Amino acid sequence: MHESGLVAQLIARVESELDPAETRVTRLALRIGAMSSVAPAALRQGIEEHTAGAWGYAPEIEVERSDDVGDSAGFGVTLVSIQVED
């Protein structure tokens, strides 16, 4: 499953922007490109499993699929937003 590599990259990006040991990530919003073969359910499950193991909890995960075939990120997954607990 190539989603596992994507999950590791996405979580590494979140961790580089925030310190999950000090900040509780409550929600991640992602967009799957129109030309990507990433399965939304597999991506969501991978993130839930990875974060549960690494952080001790899994944030809410919103995954949307773009239908814009002209989007420059059409073959990948974009981290749209990170929501943290106040």
N, C-alpha and C positions, 0 to 999 in steps of 0.2 A: 504494500500500500504506500504510494508515494506521498499520501497525506501526512505521514509521520515526519518526513523531512520538513514539510511546510509548517507543521505544528511547532517543531523545534525552532525554526527560524522566526516564526511569529512570536513565540513566547520569549525568545532571546531579545527580540526588538522591544517588547513590552518591558522586560527586565532592564534593558539599557536605558529606557526613558524613565522608569520608576523603580523604586526599591520595594519589591513585594514584601520584604521582611518588615518594612516600616509603613507601607501603604497597602491597604486592602483594595485590590482590584475587584470591583463589583460587577462590571459589565464590559464585554468586548464586542465591538461591532465590526464585522468583516464583509467585504464584497468579493464575490467570486466572479472573475471575468467571463464574458460571454463565450470565449473560445477555450476556456479552461476545462479540463476533464475532471476537476476536483468534485467529489461527491459531497454535498453539504452535510449530510448526516454523518459521514465518516470524518469530516473535518471537525464538526462539533464534538463528536465522541472522542476524537484524539485530543482535542484541547481540554475537554473535561477530565480525561484520564491523566494527562500530563500535569495539569495544574493541581489536581487533587493530590498527586504524588509529590510534586515540588513545593506547593504552597500550603497544602493541608486543606484546601477547599477548592471548589470550582466556581468561577464567576458565571453570571448569566452570559450567554453567548448568542448574539444575533447574527445570522448569516443571510445575506441577500445575494441573489444572482443578477448580474447585469445582463441586459440584452443588447448593449451597445457594442456591436462587432468592430467598430472603429476606435474604441477606447485603447489607448496605448498600454493599459494594464490588462488587456483582454485575455491574456494567457495565464494570468497569475491570480493571486489572492491579495487584496489590499486591506490593511488595517485601517479602518475608517475612524474609529474612536476608541478611547480607553476611558472608562468611568471609574472613579475611585470613591471610597467612602470618605465623607467629610470628618 
